[in-house]
């Protein structure tokens, strides 16, 4: 590995997330930047840098189309359709959003502390869904436009209708008196 590439990508920054949508093409986020490799991590280049905020999350649907969130309160949502060469702000949400997941180039989800947001037009507009969980959302995943899960401090909930309704999958409240 080239020492200068290594220091640019890894040693000067705290890497928060790393994804490889293809065998040799990968992206890494660190603080306010996203880096890209096209040679399986041998060399890295910076492909996005935002000012005044950190990248809280990013997701690539494929090697060309990706989304990133910067900021926490009223975050910017960025989109690239050319493998990270250019990024455009496509929307600004009026709520705290910190994680993002797309199942196609048009259908995606984002979460804040208590709410889920869904887009069906590639992030141009978002619909808010109140989950009424009464606890913070830690993480989430959708495997298609309908099926997804959210992890909270109280357990795991699932949806089979794109987030309209949620069912209990696993509750940590049942573990209070469990002995191992």
GIGI-V802845 format. One line per field, one symbol per residue. ss: DSSP state (a for helix, b for strand, c for the rest). burial: + if it has 9 or more other ideal C-beta (glycine too) atoms within 8 Angstrom, else -. A space follows every 10 residues. Layout:
ss = ???
burial = ???
//
This chain:
ss = ccaaaaaaaa acccbbbbbc cccccbbbbb ccbbbbbccc ccccbbbbbc ccccbbbbbb cccccbbbbb cccccbbbbb cccccccbbb bbccccccbb bbcccccbbb bcccbbbbbc ccccccbbbb ccccccbbbb bbcccccbbb bbccbbbbbc ccccccbbbb baaaaccccc
burial = ----++++++ --+-+---++ +--+++++++ +++++++--- ---+-+++-+ --+-++++++ +---++++++ +---++++++ --++--+--+ +-+-+-++++ +++---++++ ++-++++++- -++--+--+- +-+---+--+ -+-----+++ ++-++++++- --+--+---- ----------
//
